[in-house]
Amino acid sequence: MDWRCSAHHRVIALMIIGMWGIVSPSQGWGLDAARPTPLERHEAVSLADAAVRALQNNLDISLSRHTKESRLTDIIIEQARFDPTVSVNGRYNRTVDPLERPVFGATGNLLNQITVFDQRNHSLTVDASTNLLTGGNIGMNYSPARNSVNQNLADGFLFNPAWTGGLSFTVTQPLLKNAGIAINKTFIKVAQNNAVVEQHIFRDRVLTVIASVEQNYWELVFAKENVKVAGAALKAAEELLATNRIKAKAGVMSVVDVLQAEAAVASRVEQVLIAEKTIRDEEDQLRTILNPGEAELRQTVRLTPVDAPITYLETLSLEEAIETAIEQRPEIVQAKKHIESSELNKQFARNQLLPTLSVQGTMGLSGLGSDYGNSFTRNFSGDFYNYGAGLMFSYPLGNRSAVSTYTKRQLEAKNAEVALASVRHQIILGVREAVRRVQTDFKRIETTRSARILAEKQLHTEQERLRVGLTTTRFVLDFQRDLATAQGNELRAIIDYNKSLSNLARHKATTLDRYHLELS
């Protein structure tokens, strides 16, 4: 498996102007204001780098890769059914029998006592056979042998010892059941389809892992920027507290206003602490997806996202998105391959309904001699031969097993077609929802930006009113809180929009294209 990523990953960084914590690329995205401890190690990470690292180290990806490779071996296993087989068998037999009556050619006409009849046989049998794609079988047998009897009884034999040789060929070809190349390649094609299915299951897991990386990456960006929002709110409360203390000391403001400001500062310190904890949680979550080793996971690593979220509306076409998803989603290919395999299994089951009718032909040569060379020469002289042909027919009465299997395969084929239609419907609905989510989240950016601008103006107005004594600290603190909420809402809308783009790419199965990644 080779993961390749474009060396020049395109990062779009758009400056967002506002009082809240999102800043321009020159100021740095996601820089934590917290002071690092000596044991911390900082590491900048881009979205593309995180995706590649996750794919290289993710355990689910490794498991799926091994499963995919095992499917390739299934193809070889099915092809091996047509590999030739060779067997060699050598034997030595000696038989010593008592004779009580004459044996023609060995003992003469009369026996007046029990005679020992000693036979010795050396034989070698070489068999070779192979299955044919047509469903037939070719077999070859070569069996030279050496036979001898006791010399004092061998007067009636032409050769003692005698060498015999036999060479035979047998061809068997089904005519109905299991006949034909298409039928006999059924399970090879099914194994090939399963390998393709597993390859697309692997691709689906790759897309899922990258989508998970993207979702967690943007959550980390949100946590990094949200702590700035909390820090800005804390700073504003601290400045108000300092101003109130000066005014209270001068006798132009009550102690109650000071206490309200102090309470607000304490509350916002808590919010900063919670926001900083969220950053650590999101860093650990992203590092878990990247799947470092245990030693690396024990270390404290502060991740700094370097990619900025985009805030412009990408060109969207619902019909184009649906067509892209139908064309590229791994589930579609899987469902189509299941239909193809189901159809192959149905055709094979239909063939099994036929009776067995096979034609068989045999041809053989034989030879005899006083030694192996003499026997071998006579074996291939063609003087001694045999041949034959025949038909074999069989059919199980009722054939219930084959009929039931064919019925089952028909139902499986229909289910596979229904499954494809269901997958297409789910993909269409998923893409429609994903497109709506993108459009909605982009509109949220616009509305939350307007709300944040209004909150800034309201706070500024209320601060001026407080300066001239026309309002109280409590109202200023409320407007500060409203501004922080509006800033957080705008940030959340931006992050949700980028997560929605990631979700849409996942539904369209174009995630790999976004990073110029290839599976090879």
C-alpha positions, 0 to 999 in steps of 0.5 A: 500500500502506497500513500502519496500526497501532493507536496504542495497541499493547498491551504486557503486562509481567509482573514476574518476581521472582528474583535473575537479571537479569529485572526489572520494567517500572519498572526497564526491560527490556533496558537494557544495563549497558555504558557507551555510547561517544560515537558510539553512538545509542540507540533504543528499539523496540517489537515493533509498531514494528519490524514496521511498519518492516520491512514498509515497508522490506523489499526482499522486500516491495517486490518482492512488491508490484510482482509483485502489481501486475503481475498486475493488468495481466494482467487488463487485457491479457486484457480488451483482447482485446475492445476495438474496433479502428479503422483508417483507410487513405487511398490515391492511385493514378494509372495511365497506360496505352497503349491499342491497342484501343477501350475501351467508353465511353471511346475510341469504336469505332476507334483509329488510333494509340496512345492514353493512358488516364489513370486517377486514384483517390483512396480512403479506407477506414475499418474498425472491428471488435470481438470479442464475449464470445460469441466472434463478431466484428462488422466495419464498412467504409466506403470512399468513393472518387473516380475520374477518367479523361482528359477527352478519353476520358470522353464515355462515362462518366456522371460524370467524376470519379465518387464512389463509396461503400460501407458494409458490415457483417459479423457472424461467430459461432462455433457450436461451438468458441470459442462462448459467454461462459464460454469466451471469458472463460476467460483473464480469469478465470484472470488474475483468479485469478492476481492473487488468488494473487499477493495471497496470496503477498504476504500470506504474505511479510508474515506471514513478515517479521513472524514473522522480526522477532518471532524476532529481537526476542526473541533480542535481548531474550534477549541483553540479559537474558543479559548481566545474568545473566553480570554477576550471576555476575561480581559474585558471583565478585568478591565471593567473591574479595574475601572470600577475599583478606581471609580469606587475609590474616588467615591463615584461608584458603589461597592456593589458594582465592584463586587459584580465585576469581581464575580464576572471575572471569577466566572470567566476565569472558570470559562477559560479553564474549561476552554483550555481543558477542551483543547487538551481533550481535542488534542488527545482525541485527534492524536488517538485517531493518528494512532501513535505508539504507546510511548508517543501517546504517554508524552504531552504533545501540543498540536497546533492546527495550521489550516484555516477554515474557509468561510466562502460558499463553494459552488454546489449542484445537488444533481451533480453531487448526487451523480458524483456520489452514485458514480464513486461511492464504494457501496454502489460498486459493492452492491453491483458486484453482489448482484453479479456474484448472485447471478453467477451462483444462480446460473451455477445452481440452475446447471446443477438441476441437470442430470449427469451425462459424461462421455469417457474415452480411454486408450492404452499401450502395453509392452513386454520384454526381458529388460526395461529397455526392451519392454519400453521399446515394445510399449511404444511400438504400437503392436499392443494396445487397447481403447474404448469409449462409453457414456455415464448417466446418473440422476438423483430421483427428486433432486430436491437438494439441487431444486432447493439450492436453485430456489435459494439462489434466485431469492438471493439474486432478487435480494441483491437487486433490492439492496442496490436500489436501497443503497442508491436511495440512501445515498441520494437522501444522504447527499441531499441532507449533506447539501442542505447542511452545507447551505444552512451552515453557510447562512449561519455564518452570515447571521452569526456575523451580523449578530456579533457585529450588533453585539459589539455595537451594543457593548460599545454603546453601553460602555459609553453610557456607563462612562457618563453614569447612565447605566450600571455595571450589571448591564455592561457585564450582560453585554460583554457576555452577549458579545462572547456568546455571539463570537462563540456562535460565529466561530461555531458556525464557521467550524460547522460549515467546514465540518459540513463540507467534509461530510458532503465530501464523504457522501460524494466519496471525493475525500481522497481527491481533496488531498490528492491521495491515491490508493495504489 
